[in-house]
């Protein structure tokens, strides 16, 4: 996800809230956020889940919906 450099701190804050909550979800094996070292402003989210049902539960979670909403207004 490309981000505007002027919004970088706000985007980091959203992910800082999202990651620990997501890692506590049932079926989450790993969930990490990286900033590209080769393309400035690009954020990469990488998650591993136990099952498709766990991914679906995450995609329907309130904390993910809240994070997406916050990222849309940044």
PDB file of N, CA, C and O in Angstrom:
ATOM      1  N   UNK A   1       0.840  -1.164   0.000  1.00  0.00           N
ATOM      2  CA  UNK A   1       0.000   0.000   0.000  1.00  0.00           C
ATOM      3  C   UNK A   1       0.892   1.236   0.000  1.00  0.00           C
ATOM      4  O   UNK A   1       1.657   1.434   0.944  1.00  0.00           O
ATOM      5  N   UNK A   2       0.815   2.067  -1.026  1.00  0.00           N
ATOM      6  CA  UNK A   2       1.611   3.296  -1.031  1.00  0.00           C
ATOM      7  C   UNK A   2       1.029   4.332  -0.065  1.00  0.00           C
ATOM      8  O   UNK A   2      -0.189   4.453   0.067  1.00  0.00           O
ATOM      9  N   UNK A   3       1.893   5.061   0.595  1.00  0.00           N
ATOM     10  CA  UNK A   3       1.447   6.105   1.513  1.00  0.00           C
ATOM     11  C   UNK A   3       2.165   7.410   1.201  1.00  0.00           C
ATOM     12  O   UNK A   3       3.290   7.422   0.701  1.00  0.00           O
ATOM     13  N   UNK A   4       1.497   8.485   1.504  1.00  0.00           N
ATOM     14  CA  UNK A   4       2.085   9.808   1.355  1.00  0.00           C
ATOM     15  C   UNK A   4       3.104   9.988   2.484  1.00  0.00           C
ATOM     16  O   UNK A   4       2.779   9.740   3.645  1.00  0.00           O
ATOM     17  N   UNK A   5       4.308  10.408   2.167  1.00  0.00           N
ATOM     18  CA  UNK A   5       5.321  10.579   3.219  1.00  0.00           C
ATOM     19  C   UNK A   5       4.863  11.484   4.362  1.00  0.00           C
ATOM     20  O   UNK A   5       5.281  11.291   5.503  1.00  0.00           O
ATOM     21  N   UNK A   6       4.022  12.454   4.074  1.00  0.00           N
ATOM     22  CA  UNK A   6       3.552  13.344   5.136  1.00  0.00           C
ATOM     23  C   UNK A   6       2.573  12.648   6.077  1.00  0.00           C
ATOM     24  O   UNK A   6       2.298  13.155   7.164  1.00  0.00           O
ATOM     25  N   UNK A   7       2.049  11.502   5.674  1.00  0.00           N
ATOM     26  CA  UNK A   7       1.098  10.742   6.491  1.00  0.00           C
ATOM     27  C   UNK A   7       1.738   9.540   7.175  1.00  0.00           C
ATOM     28  O   UNK A   7       1.063   8.789   7.879  1.00  0.00           O
ATOM     29  N   UNK A   8       3.014   9.363   6.973  1.00  0.00           N
ATOM     30  CA  UNK A   8       3.688   8.145   7.443  1.00  0.00           C
ATOM     31  C   UNK A   8       3.479   7.884   8.932  1.00  0.00           C
ATOM     32  O   UNK A   8       3.195   6.749   9.315  1.00  0.00           O
ATOM     33  N   UNK A   9       3.611   8.895   9.776  1.00  0.00           N
ATOM     34  CA  UNK A   9       3.453   8.685  11.219  1.00  0.00           C
ATOM     35  C   UNK A   9       2.030   8.269  11.576  1.00  0.00           C
ATOM     36  O   UNK A   9       1.832   7.413  12.437  1.00  0.00           O
ATOM     37  N   UNK A  10       1.047   8.863  10.927  1.00  0.00           N
ATOM     38  CA  UNK A  10      -0.350   8.499  11.187  1.00  0.00           C
ATOM     39  C   UNK A  10      -0.635   7.069  10.745  1.00  0.00           C
ATOM     40  O   UNK A  10      -1.345   6.335  11.433  1.00  0.00           O
ATOM     41  N   UNK A  11      -0.091   6.674   9.610  1.00  0.00           N
ATOM     42  CA  UNK A  11      -0.267   5.304   9.112  1.00  0.00           C
ATOM     43  C   UNK A  11       0.407   4.319  10.064  1.00  0.00           C
ATOM     44  O   UNK A  11      -0.163   3.277  10.386  1.00  0.00           O
ATOM     45  N   UNK A  12       1.592   4.638  10.505  1.00  0.00           N
ATOM     46  CA  UNK A  12       2.292   3.769  11.464  1.00  0.00           C
ATOM     47  C   UNK A  12       1.474   3.594  12.739  1.00  0.00           C
ATOM     48  O   UNK A  12       1.424   2.498  13.297  1.00  0.00           O
ATOM     49  N   UNK A  13       0.839   4.657  13.200  1.00  0.00           N
ATOM     50  CA  UNK A  13       0.036   4.587  14.424  1.00  0.00           C
ATOM     51  C   UNK A  13      -1.158   3.649  14.251  1.00  0.00           C
ATOM     52  O   UNK A  13      -1.488   2.892  15.164  1.00  0.00           O
ATOM     53  N   UNK A  14      -1.802   3.694  13.092  1.00  0.00           N
ATOM     54  CA  UNK A  14      -2.931   2.793  12.830  1.00  0.00           C
ATOM     55  C   UNK A  14      -2.458   1.347  12.898  1.00  0.00           C
ATOM     56  O   UNK A  14      -3.087   0.515  13.551  1.00  0.00           O
ATOM     57  N   UNK A  15      -1.357   1.050  12.227  1.00  0.00           N
ATOM     58  CA  UNK A  15      -0.843  -0.321  12.239  1.00  0.00           C
ATOM     59  C   UNK A  15      -0.327  -0.721  13.618  1.00  0.00           C
ATOM     60  O   UNK A  15      -0.428  -1.888  13.997  1.00  0.00           O
ATOM     61  N   UNK A  16       0.219   0.218  14.368  1.00  0.00           N
ATOM     62  CA  UNK A  16       0.688  -0.087  15.723  1.00  0.00           C
ATOM     63  C   UNK A  16      -0.467  -0.531  16.610  1.00  0.00           C
ATOM     64  O   UNK A  16      -0.277  -1.351  17.509  1.00  0.00           O
ATOM     65  N   UNK A  17      -1.663   0.000  16.367  1.00  0.00           N
ATOM     66  CA  UNK A  17      -2.855  -0.431  17.102  1.00  0.00           C
ATOM     67  C   UNK A  17      -3.397  -1.754  16.565  1.00  0.00           C
ATOM     68  O   UNK A  17      -3.841  -2.603  17.337  1.00  0.00           O
ATOM     69  N   UNK A  18      -3.361  -1.928  15.252  1.00  0.00           N
ATOM     70  CA  UNK A  18      -3.948  -3.105  14.605  1.00  0.00           C
ATOM     71  C   UNK A  18      -3.163  -4.387  14.868  1.00  0.00           C
ATOM     72  O   UNK A  18      -3.759  -5.426  15.154  1.00  0.00           O
ATOM     73  N   UNK A  19      -1.866  -4.332  14.776  1.00  0.00           N
ATOM     74  CA  UNK A  19      -1.047  -5.549  14.818  1.00  0.00           C
ATOM     75  C   UNK A  19      -1.219  -6.350  16.113  1.00  0.00           C
ATOM     76  O   UNK A  19      -1.485  -7.549  16.029  1.00  0.00           O
ATOM     77  N   UNK A  20      -1.085  -5.762  17.297  1.00  0.00           N
ATOM     78  CA  UNK A  20      -1.183  -6.596  18.504  1.00  0.00           C
ATOM     79  C   UNK A  20      -2.567  -7.223  18.701  1.00  0.00           C
ATOM     80  O   UNK A  20      -2.673  -8.347  19.192  1.00  0.00           O
ATOM     81  N   UNK A  21      -3.608  -6.513  18.326  1.00  0.00           N
ATOM     82  CA  UNK A  21      -4.965  -7.061  18.449  1.00  0.00           C
ATOM     83  C   UNK A  21      -5.143  -8.219  17.477  1.00  0.00           C
ATOM     84  O   UNK A  21      -5.708  -9.255  17.830  1.00  0.00           O
ATOM     85  N   UNK A  22      -4.663  -8.042  16.261  1.00  0.00           N
ATOM     86  CA  UNK A  22      -4.770  -9.093  15.251  1.00  0.00           C
ATOM     87  C   UNK A  22      -3.995 -10.330  15.676  1.00  0.00           C
ATOM     88  O   UNK A  22      -4.471 -11.451  15.499  1.00  0.00           O
ATOM     89  N   UNK A  23      -2.829 -10.141  16.223  1.00  0.00           N
ATOM     90  CA  UNK A  23      -2.019 -11.291  16.650  1.00  0.00           C
ATOM     91  C   UNK A  23      -2.700 -12.111  17.741  1.00  0.00           C
ATOM     92  O   UNK A  23      -2.370 -13.283  17.926  1.00  0.00           O
ATOM     93  N   UNK A  24      -3.639 -11.516  18.459  1.00  0.00           N
ATOM     94  CA  UNK A  24      -4.365 -12.231  19.511  1.00  0.00           C
ATOM     95  C   UNK A  24      -5.568 -13.009  18.985  1.00  0.00           C
ATOM     96  O   UNK A  24      -6.166 -13.795  19.720  1.00  0.00           O
ATOM     97  N   UNK A  25      -5.925 -12.798  17.725  1.00  0.00           N
ATOM     98  CA  UNK A  25      -7.079 -13.492  17.161  1.00  0.00           C
ATOM     99  C   UNK A  25      -6.822 -14.987  17.036  1.00  0.00           C
ATOM    100  O   UNK A  25      -5.700 -15.420  16.773  1.00  0.00           O
ATOM    101  N   UNK A  26      -7.888 -15.772  17.231  1.00  0.00           N
ATOM    102  CA  UNK A  26      -7.794 -17.211  17.013  1.00  0.00           C
ATOM    103  C   UNK A  26      -7.322 -17.478  15.590  1.00  0.00           C
ATOM    104  O   UNK A  26      -7.835 -16.893  14.636  1.00  0.00           O
ATOM    105  N   UNK A  27      -6.363 -18.347  15.458  1.00  0.00           N
ATOM    106  CA  UNK A  27      -5.891 -18.761  14.143  1.00  0.00           C
ATOM    107  C   UNK A  27      -4.797 -17.909  13.545  1.00  0.00           C
ATOM    108  O   UNK A  27      -4.264 -18.254  12.490  1.00  0.00           O
ATOM    109  N   UNK A  28      -4.444 -16.804  14.183  1.00  0.00           N
ATOM    110  CA  UNK A  28      -3.368 -15.964  13.652  1.00  0.00           C
ATOM    111  C   UNK A  28      -2.025 -16.603  13.994  1.00  0.00           C
ATOM    112  O   UNK A  28      -1.665 -16.739  15.163  1.00  0.00           O
ATOM    113  N   UNK A  29      -1.302 -16.988  12.968  1.00  0.00           N
ATOM    114  CA  UNK A  29       0.026 -17.578  13.155  1.00  0.00           C
ATOM    115  C   UNK A  29       1.106 -16.506  13.154  1.00  0.00           C
ATOM    116  O   UNK A  29       2.102 -16.618  13.869  1.00  0.00           O
ATOM    117  N   UNK A  30       0.907 -15.471  12.350  1.00  0.00           N
ATOM    118  CA  UNK A  30       1.806 -14.311  12.340  1.00  0.00           C
ATOM    119  C   UNK A  30       1.104 -13.169  11.621  1.00  0.00           C
ATOM    120  O   UNK A  30       0.259 -13.390  10.753  1.00  0.00           O
ATOM    121  N   UNK A  31       1.463 -11.952  11.992  1.00  0.00           N
ATOM    122  CA  UNK A  31       0.896 -10.763  11.356  1.00  0.00           C
ATOM    123  C   UNK A  31       1.914  -9.652  11.527  1.00  0.00           C
ATOM    124  O   UNK A  31       2.158  -9.188  12.641  1.00  0.00           O
ATOM    125  N   UNK A  32       2.507  -9.227  10.422  1.00  0.00           N
ATOM    126  CA  UNK A  32       3.580  -8.242  10.478  1.00  0.00           C
ATOM    127  C   UNK A  32       3.378  -7.155   9.429  1.00  0.00           C
ATOM    128  O   UNK A  32       2.782  -7.384   8.377  1.00  0.00           O
ATOM    129  N   UNK A  33       3.881  -5.987   9.737  1.00  0.00           N
ATOM    130  CA  UNK A  33       3.815  -4.843   8.830  1.00  0.00           C
ATOM    131  C   UNK A  33       5.239  -4.362   8.597  1.00  0.00           C
ATOM    132  O   UNK A  33       6.012  -4.177   9.538  1.00  0.00           O
ATOM    133  N   UNK A  34       5.568  -4.167   7.338  1.00  0.00           N
ATOM    134  CA  UNK A  34       6.907  -3.732   6.951  1.00  0.00           C
ATOM    135  C   UNK A  34       6.817  -2.490   6.077  1.00  0.00           C
ATOM    136  O   UNK A  34       5.838  -2.287   5.358  1.00  0.00           O
ATOM    137  N   UNK A  35       7.840  -1.675   6.150  1.00  0.00           N
ATOM    138  CA  UNK A  35       7.983  -0.566   5.215  1.00  0.00           C
ATOM    139  C   UNK A  35       9.044  -0.969   4.206  1.00  0.00           C
ATOM    140  O   UNK A  35      10.124  -1.428   4.577  1.00  0.00           O
ATOM    141  N   UNK A  36       8.734  -0.798   2.941  1.00  0.00           N
ATOM    142  CA  UNK A  36       9.676  -1.171   1.886  1.00  0.00           C
ATOM    143  C   UNK A  36      10.956  -0.360   2.013  1.00  0.00           C
ATOM    144  O   UNK A  36      10.923   0.856   2.201  1.00  0.00           O
ATOM    145  N   UNK A  37      12.073  -1.045   1.909  1.00  0.00           N
ATOM    146  CA  UNK A  37      13.357  -0.340   1.927  1.00  0.00           C
ATOM    147  C   UNK A  37      13.752   0.111   0.524  1.00  0.00           C
ATOM    148  O   UNK A  37      14.634   0.954   0.365  1.00  0.00           O
ATOM    149  N   UNK A  38      13.100  -0.451  -0.488  1.00  0.00           N
ATOM    150  CA  UNK A  38      13.457  -0.098  -1.867  1.00  0.00           C
ATOM    151  C   UNK A  38      12.496   0.901  -2.499  1.00  0.00           C
ATOM    152  O   UNK A  38      12.859   1.600  -3.446  1.00  0.00           O
ATOM    153  N   UNK A  39      11.266   0.972  -1.979  1.00  0.00           N
ATOM    154  CA  UNK A  39      10.277   1.905  -2.521  1.00  0.00           C
ATOM    155  C   UNK A  39       9.729   2.731  -1.357  1.00  0.00           C
ATOM    156  O   UNK A  39       8.878   2.248  -0.609  1.00  0.00           O
ATOM    157  N   UNK A  40      10.199   3.960  -1.193  1.00  0.00           N
ATOM    158  CA  UNK A  40       9.751   4.787  -0.077  1.00  0.00           C
ATOM    159  C   UNK A  40       8.230   4.954  -0.051  1.00  0.00           C
ATOM    160  O   UNK A  40       7.593   5.174  -1.081  1.00  0.00           O
ATOM    161  N   UNK A  41       7.673   4.844   1.146  1.00  0.00           N
ATOM    162  CA  UNK A  41       6.246   5.063   1.314  1.00  0.00           C
ATOM    163  C   UNK A  41       5.373   3.849   1.069  1.00  0.00           C
ATOM    164  O   UNK A  41       4.152   3.946   1.183  1.00  0.00           O
ATOM    165  N   UNK A  42       5.961   2.702   0.735  1.00  0.00           N
ATOM    166  CA  UNK A  42       5.160   1.500   0.497  1.00  0.00           C
ATOM    167  C   UNK A  42       5.146   0.648   1.765  1.00  0.00           C
ATOM    168  O   UNK A  42       6.191   0.321   2.328  1.00  0.00           O
ATOM    169  N   UNK A  43       3.936   0.300   2.195  1.00  0.00           N
ATOM    170  CA  UNK A  43       3.714  -0.525   3.376  1.00  0.00           C
ATOM    171  C   UNK A  43       3.281  -1.912   2.912  1.00  0.00           C
ATOM    172  O   UNK A  43       2.433  -2.041   2.029  1.00  0.00           O
ATOM    173  N   UNK A  44       3.863  -2.941   3.503  1.00  0.00           N
ATOM    174  CA  UNK A  44       3.519  -4.324   3.173  1.00  0.00           C
ATOM    175  C   UNK A  44       2.996  -4.994   4.441  1.00  0.00           C
ATOM    176  O   UNK A  44       3.643  -4.949   5.488  1.00  0.00           O
ATOM    177  N   UNK A  45       1.817  -5.616   4.339  1.00  0.00           N
ATOM    178  CA  UNK A  45       1.233  -6.354   5.452  1.00  0.00           C
ATOM    179  C   UNK A  45       1.285  -7.833   5.095  1.00  0.00           C
ATOM    180  O   UNK A  45       0.841  -8.242   4.022  1.00  0.00           O
ATOM    181  N   UNK A  46       1.831  -8.625   6.007  1.00  0.00           N
ATOM    182  CA  UNK A  46       1.954 -10.059   5.765  1.00  0.00           C
ATOM    183  C   UNK A  46       1.359 -10.810   6.951  1.00  0.00           C
ATOM    184  O   UNK A  46       1.805 -10.657   8.088  1.00  0.00           O
ATOM    185  N   UNK A  47       0.339 -11.626   6.665  1.00  0.00           N
ATOM    186  CA  UNK A  47      -0.289 -12.421   7.708  1.00  0.00           C
ATOM    187  C   UNK A  47      -0.345 -13.882   7.330  1.00  0.00           C
ATOM    188  O   UNK A  47      -0.493 -14.231   6.159  1.00  0.00           O
ATOM    189  N   UNK A  48      -0.225 -14.735   8.337  1.00  0.00           N
ATOM    190  CA  UNK A  48      -0.386 -16.177   8.139  1.00  0.00           C
ATOM    191  C   UNK A  48      -1.472 -16.646   9.098  1.00  0.00           C
ATOM    192  O   UNK A  48      -1.479 -16.299  10.279  1.00  0.00           O
ATOM    193  N   UNK A  49      -2.383 -17.440   8.561  1.00  0.00           N
ATOM    194  CA  UNK A  49      -3.539 -17.888   9.322  1.00  0.00           C
ATOM    195  C   UNK A  49      -3.655 -19.398   9.276  1.00  0.00           C
ATOM    196  O   UNK A  49      -3.223 -20.029   8.311  1.00  0.00           O
ATOM    197  N   UNK A  50      -4.229 -19.973  10.300  1.00  0.00           N
ATOM    198  CA  UNK A  50      -4.405 -21.417  10.409  1.00  0.00           C
ATOM    199  C   UNK A  50      -5.370 -21.949   9.359  1.00  0.00           C
ATOM    200  O   UNK A  50      -5.175 -23.046   8.834  1.00  0.00           O
ATOM    201  N   UNK A  51      -6.415 -21.175   9.048  1.00  0.00           N
ATOM    202  CA  UNK A  51      -7.429 -21.666   8.110  1.00  0.00           C
ATOM    203  C   UNK A  51      -8.096 -20.506   7.383  1.00  0.00           C
ATOM    204  O   UNK A  51      -7.961 -19.343   7.763  1.00  0.00           O
ATOM    205  N   UNK A  52      -8.813 -20.859   6.334  1.00  0.00           N
ATOM    206  CA  UNK A  52      -9.579 -19.851   5.586  1.00  0.00           C
ATOM    207  C   UNK A  52     -10.658 -19.239   6.473  1.00  0.00           C
ATOM    208  O   UNK A  52     -10.984 -18.061   6.329  1.00  0.00           O
ATOM    209  N   UNK A  53     -11.208 -20.020   7.376  1.00  0.00           N
ATOM    210  CA  UNK A  53     -12.231 -19.503   8.290  1.00  0.00           C
ATOM    211  C   UNK A  53     -11.648 -18.434   9.212  1.00  0.00           C
ATOM    212  O   UNK A  53     -12.314 -17.450   9.533  1.00  0.00           O
ATOM    213  N   UNK A  54     -10.404 -18.636   9.635  1.00  0.00           N
ATOM    214  CA  UNK A  54      -9.748 -17.642  10.489  1.00  0.00           C
ATOM    215  C   UNK A  54      -9.477 -16.346   9.726  1.00  0.00           C
ATOM    216  O   UNK A  54      -9.610 -15.255  10.281  1.00  0.00           O
ATOM    217  N   UNK A  55      -9.098 -16.466   8.461  1.00  0.00           N
ATOM    218  CA  UNK A  55      -8.905 -15.276   7.621  1.00  0.00           C
ATOM    219  C   UNK A  55     -10.229 -14.540   7.478  1.00  0.00           C
ATOM    220  O   UNK A  55     -10.278 -13.313   7.570  1.00  0.00           O
ATOM    221  N   UNK A  56     -11.297 -15.290   7.255  1.00  0.00           N
ATOM    222  CA  UNK A  56     -12.623 -14.677   7.103  1.00  0.00           C
ATOM    223  C   UNK A  56     -13.024 -13.944   8.383  1.00  0.00           C
ATOM    224  O   UNK A  56     -13.538 -12.827   8.327  1.00  0.00           O
ATOM    225  N   UNK A  57     -12.788 -14.572   9.530  1.00  0.00           N
ATOM    226  CA  UNK A  57     -13.115 -13.915  10.801  1.00  0.00           C
ATOM    227  C   UNK A  57     -12.319 -12.621  10.956  1.00  0.00           C
ATOM    228  O   UNK A  57     -12.857 -11.611  11.409  1.00  0.00           O
ATOM    229  N   UNK A  58     -11.058 -12.649  10.586  1.00  0.00           N
ATOM    230  CA  UNK A  58     -10.236 -11.433  10.660  1.00  0.00           C
ATOM    231  C   UNK A  58     -10.782 -10.361   9.719  1.00  0.00           C
ATOM    232  O   UNK A  58     -10.885  -9.191  10.088  1.00  0.00           O
ATOM    233  N   UNK A  59     -11.127 -10.772   8.507  1.00  0.00           N
ATOM    234  CA  UNK A  59     -11.598  -9.789   7.524  1.00  0.00           C
ATOM    235  C   UNK A  59     -12.926  -9.160   7.932  1.00  0.00           C
ATOM    236  O   UNK A  59     -13.288  -8.096   7.430  1.00  0.00           O
ATOM    237  N   UNK A  60     -13.651  -9.809   8.838  1.00  0.00           N
ATOM    238  CA  UNK A  60     -14.934  -9.288   9.300  1.00  0.00           C
ATOM    239  C   UNK A  60     -14.845  -8.676  10.700  1.00  0.00           C
ATOM    240  O   UNK A  60     -15.865  -8.302  11.279  1.00  0.00           O
ATOM    241  N   UNK A  61     -13.635  -8.572  11.242  1.00  0.00           N
ATOM    242  CA  UNK A  61     -13.470  -8.076  12.608  1.00  0.00           C
ATOM    243  C   UNK A  61     -13.638  -6.558  12.688  1.00  0.00           C
ATOM    244  O   UNK A  61     -13.355  -5.828  11.738  1.00  0.00           O
ATOM    245  N   UNK A  62     -14.105  -6.117  13.841  1.00  0.00           N
ATOM    246  CA  UNK A  62     -14.294  -4.681  14.066  1.00  0.00           C
ATOM    247  C   UNK A  62     -12.959  -3.938  14.045  1.00  0.00           C
ATOM    248  O   UNK A  62     -12.869  -2.838  13.499  1.00  0.00           O
ATOM    249  N   UNK A  63     -11.933  -4.528  14.632  1.00  0.00           N
ATOM    250  CA  UNK A  63     -10.652  -3.808  14.685  1.00  0.00           C
ATOM    251  C   UNK A  63     -10.063  -3.615  13.290  1.00  0.00           C
ATOM    252  O   UNK A  63      -9.414  -2.599  13.042  1.00  0.00           O
ATOM    253  N   UNK A  64     -10.270  -4.559  12.375  1.00  0.00           N
ATOM    254  CA  UNK A  64      -9.790  -4.357  11.006  1.00  0.00           C
ATOM    255  C   UNK A  64     -10.633  -3.297  10.301  1.00  0.00           C
ATOM    256  O   UNK A  64     -10.096  -2.447   9.592  1.00  0.00           O
ATOM    257  N   UNK A  65     -11.943  -3.344  10.492  1.00  0.00           N
ATOM    258  CA  UNK A  65     -12.818  -2.328   9.884  1.00  0.00           C
ATOM    259  C   UNK A  65     -12.446  -0.933  10.382  1.00  0.00           C
ATOM    260  O   UNK A  65     -12.421   0.023   9.607  1.00  0.00           O
ATOM    261  N   UNK A  66     -12.159  -0.822  11.671  1.00  0.00           N
ATOM    262  CA  UNK A  66     -11.757   0.471  12.237  1.00  0.00           C
ATOM    263  C   UNK A  66     -10.432   0.950  11.636  1.00  0.00           C
ATOM    264  O   UNK A  66     -10.276   2.134  11.339  1.00  0.00           O
ATOM    265  N   UNK A  67      -9.485   0.033  11.458  1.00  0.00           N
ATOM    266  CA  UNK A  67      -8.188   0.399  10.875  1.00  0.00           C
ATOM    267  C   UNK A  67      -8.348   0.849   9.430  1.00  0.00           C
ATOM    268  O   UNK A  67      -7.751   1.842   9.014  1.00  0.00           O
ATOM    269  N   UNK A  68      -9.148   0.122   8.671  1.00  0.00           N
ATOM    270  CA  UNK A  68      -9.380   0.497   7.271  1.00  0.00           C
ATOM    271  C   UNK A  68     -10.021   1.873   7.195  1.00  0.00           C
ATOM    272  O   UNK A  68      -9.632   2.699   6.368  1.00  0.00           O
ATOM    273  N   UNK A  69     -11.000   2.122   8.053  1.00  0.00           N
ATOM    274  CA  UNK A  69     -11.658   3.435   8.065  1.00  0.00           C
ATOM    275  C   UNK A  69     -10.655   4.536   8.407  1.00  0.00           C
ATOM    276  O   UNK A  69     -10.670   5.604   7.795  1.00  0.00           O
ATOM    277  N   UNK A  70      -9.794   4.281   9.375  1.00  0.00           N
ATOM    278  CA  UNK A  70      -8.792   5.279   9.762  1.00  0.00           C
ATOM    279  C   UNK A  70      -7.809   5.543   8.629  1.00  0.00           C
ATOM    280  O   UNK A  70      -7.428   6.689   8.393  1.00  0.00           O
ATOM    281  N   UNK A  71      -7.398   4.495   7.930  1.00  0.00           N
ATOM    282  CA  UNK A  71      -6.455   4.665   6.822  1.00  0.00           C
ATOM    283  C   UNK A  71      -7.080   5.425   5.660  1.00  0.00           C
ATOM    284  O   UNK A  71      -6.382   6.139   4.940  1.00  0.00           O
ATOM    285  N   UNK A  72      -8.379   5.280   5.472  1.00  0.00           N
ATOM    286  CA  UNK A  72      -9.043   5.968   4.362  1.00  0.00           C
ATOM    287  C   UNK A  72      -9.118   7.475   4.565  1.00  0.00           C
ATOM    288  O   UNK A  72      -9.181   8.230   3.594  1.00  0.00           O
ATOM    289  N   UNK A  73      -9.110   7.916   5.816  1.00  0.00           N
ATOM    290  CA  UNK A  73      -9.215   9.364   6.049  1.00  0.00           C
ATOM    291  C   UNK A  73      -7.852  10.032   6.232  1.00  0.00           C
ATOM    292  O   UNK A  73      -7.768  11.254   6.350  1.00  0.00           O
ATOM    293  N   UNK A  74      -6.798   9.237   6.255  1.00  0.00           N
ATOM    294  CA  UNK A  74      -5.446   9.817   6.409  1.00  0.00           C
ATOM    295  C   UNK A  74      -5.017  10.399   5.080  1.00  0.00           C
ATOM    296  O   UNK A  74      -3.916  10.939   4.969  1.00  0.00           O
TER     297      UNK A  74
END
